[in-house]
Amino acid sequence: MSGGPGKVVHVSWNAELPGNPDNVEPSSAFDGPSDFDAPDDFDAPDDYDAPPPESDREFADRQFGRQPADPAAAFASSHRSEAAVARPATPIRAATRKFDTAAEALHTVFGYDSFRGDQAEIIAQVVDGKDAVVLMPTGGGKSLCYQIPALVRAGTGIVVSPLIALMQDQVDALTAVGVRAEFLNSSQDSQTRSQVERDYLNGDLDLLYVAPERLSNEATKRLLERGTIALFAIDEAHCVSQWGHDFRPDYLALSELADRWPDVPRIALTATATDATHQEITTRLQMGDAKHFVASFDRPNIQYRIVGKSEVRKQLLSFLKTEHPGDAGIVYALSRKTVDQTADFLRQNGVNALPYHAGLDAGLRARTQSRFLREEGVVIVATIAFGMGIDKPDVRFVAHIDLPKSVEGYYQETGRAGRDGAPATAWLAYGLQDVVQQRRMIDESPGDLGHRRKLSAHLDAMLALCETVHCRRVNLLRYFGQTSEPCGNCDTCLEPPEAWDGTIPAQKLLSTIVRLHRERNQKFGAGHLIDILRGKETPRATQYRHTELSTWGLGADLSDQAWRGVVRQMLAQGLLATSGEYGTLVLTDAAAGVLGGSRDVQLRREPDRPARSSAARRPSAAKVAAADLSTSQETLFEALRVWRSAESKEQGVPAYIVFGDATLIAVAAAGPATLAALDGITGIGAKKLEAYGAALLEVVAASA
């Protein structure tokens, strides 16, 4: 759906309240901080660009005919080599329009015959020189919304991207289809950067990628002023949100683009935004007159599943071995320590797993990312430092072994699965430990009360998603202000939960907490409170004479796992809260109604032991995608994949940059014998037809 100029689609932040919690299994025993990784090694995305070095600024001064500001620099400049002094000024000209229409660019460059969704309207808006704010899910085709206008409008499209480590692959993908693309960032030496700058000034670039940190530098802005800018594309625009999970301070400075280049159209794009974030993007980037386009956030090919956490590494291994053997995927954890331990555990059990977090050497991180993009079947175990902008289409699963901090983060991360449209899984293990840990992190977080309230609101919405008794997709989309019907492709749709009246167990737990505090001035965590209710004699129970409490043993009818589910769900419903360093449990104001009998507590039944993954072993995504092919066509498809793998390795690029599976399937189905027959097959534009056409025909002929 779209809105007119200045109109922001009103999205209600109304994630389902956790009043009717789901049947999600609790975690293993927890009664103190030693059961989880301390929060001092949590990551944030670390792929920032550095400001342009002095050599870049000197180059800009030479290009722009300026004198260095200080005398020493002026002296040094006057004594440069004669070759440098004699070099003529670079002529400035705009990159000319390559295509008359967007449809022509789409077909000739990218090999597609029609646009999807709102793409045509968005592109027309930018081609006409007007601003656009685009909210479109991962895999929805956001990139074409600025790439094609850059090919139609005169000048160079400037793309603001927060991830310098991915710029090379972005440029490689565009170069492969004949687009003149480059990037400027700190990974380049001064000679390479100087050449890119000359190419820009000469009008030899269609697209130029820069990081926000570089664009905030005055020398870079002066360089851009000397050329002709077709448009500004602000990718991952949610990074401008100060309350968001990916906030980048330098995004705030991008508001200056409107003042400095008022006649250059701007397009801001993101895959994740609530109403509040959407409005913040609009305000902070000064895009009040932009037209807004909001596509559906639904990713129907992703199956959402949340399981109870118990021996989570073994659960994860079972999930991978049973449902995704040999598939590429991402496993997210909150801390670096957990990442390292989990990756090591998976490797010991035959999974090709690699760790990724900001504590690792930058070179190692780059090699790990390259392997994930270029090799098949690699599993990355990572903190949130990994994943934004990853353009790998065949990620078959995203798993979380710790609770994400927000629904936005969860949606952004799970959206990295199934970009190719084939079936994928979003798997999350969630338990009591997660709730206690997250609450404690919020209590200890820096910032004022308002900041902590924001964090709590994000966590409450995430807990609501975990504890919902209804379709998870309905809940997820409602958070982003979109309505939907039950999907039939999430765990709560496939196996509807069983509810039960947990009022009496809740009263027993609350009474135990009250008695310990009032009678003995004591507070404890969930583990010991459950021991008291179940009548489990432990050294601590004996030491504090808790066997004498009137509630001792009153909860023996429930298992330890069931009690942990009660505690977790009461935390999610706001009847309990955590307190202090050790996560002890205290009552909230809402608990008074339960103790007084005026409020019932509905819970979802917890199995005594979480079931290991029992889904049937799934065929590979390639097999699923090729299901409609005949036997001979499937043989050809596999031969084309082997050829693609060899070609991508020879070029040193990811396989999808050569061709995606959809294109190879189309070739296998058509069985073309001539170059003319290849022309028009989806994904084969003019450049790829020239580069790979003959080789494709050879593979087809050999399989005939």
Salt bridges, closest charged atoms under 4 A:
GLU16 OE2 - HIS470 NE2 3.92
GLU16 OE1 - ARG478 NH2 3.58
ASP22 OD2 - ARG472 NH1 3.09
ASP22 OD1 - ARG604 NH1 1.95
ASP31 OD2 - ARG540 NH1 2.63
ASP37 OD1 - LYS337 NZ 3.82
ASP43 OD1 - ARG336 NE 2.42
ASP46 OD2 - ARG365 NH2 2.72
ASP49 OD2 - ARG214 NE 3.23
GLU54 OE1 - ARG57 NH2 2.77
ASP56 OD1 - ARG193 NE 2.80
ASP56 OD2 - ARG214 NH1 3.07
GLU58 OE1 - ARG80 NH2 3.30
ASP61 OD1 - ARG66 NH2 2.61
ASP113 OD1 - HIS107 ND1 2.92
GLU121 OE2 - LYS291 NZ 2.56
ASP131 OD2 - ARG266 NH2 3.31
ASP169 OD1 - ARG374 NH2 2.93
ASP204 OD1 - ARG93 NH2 3.94
ASP206 OD2 - LYS98 NZ 3.46
ASP206 OD1 - ARG180 NH2 2.93
GLU213 OE2 - ARG248 NH2 2.95
GLU218 OE2 - ARG222 NH1 3.86
GLU218 OE2 - ARG260 NH2 2.57
GLU225 OE2 - ARG260 NE 2.75
GLU236 OE1 - HIS238 ND1 3.83
ASP246 OD2 - HIS238 NE2 3.04
ASP246 OD2 - HIS245 NE2 3.08
GLU256 OE1 - LYS221 NZ 2.36
GLU256 OE2 - ARG260 NH1 3.18
GLU280 OE2 - ARG284 NE 2.83
ASP298 OD1 - ARG473 NH1 3.25
GLU311 OE2 - LYS314 NZ 3.24
GLU311 OE1 - ARG609 NH2 3.94
GLU323 OE2 - ARG305 NH2 2.59
GLU323 OE1 - ARG618 NH2 3.54
ASP327 OD2 - HIS324 ND1 2.95
ASP340 OD1 - HIS357 NE2 3.04
ASP344 OD1 - ARG347 NH2 3.61
GLU375 OE2 - ARG371 NE 3.14
GLU376 OE2 - ARG641 NH2 3.72
ASP391 OD1 - ARG419 NH2 2.58
ASP394 OD1 - LYS392 NZ 3.34
ASP402 OD1 - LYS309 NZ 3.40
GLU408 OE1 - HIS458 ND1 3.48
GLU413 OE1 - HIS400 NE2 2.70
ASP420 OD1 - ARG396 NH2 2.99
ASP434 OD1 - LYS309 NZ 2.99
GLU444 OE2 - ARG440 NE 3.62
ASP460 OD1 - ARG439 NH2 2.92
GLU467 OE2 - ARG568 NE 2.72
ASP491 OD1 - ARG472 NE 2.67
GLU498 OE2 - ARG605 NE 3.17
GLU519 OE2 - ARG515 NH1 3.50
GLU548 OE2 - ARG545 NE 3.29
GLU606 OE2 - ARG568 NH2 3.08
GLU634 OE2 - LYS623 NZ 3.02
GLU638 OE1 - ARG641 NH1 3.61
ASP661 OD1 - ARG641 NE 3.69
ASP661 OD1 - ARG644 NH1 2.95
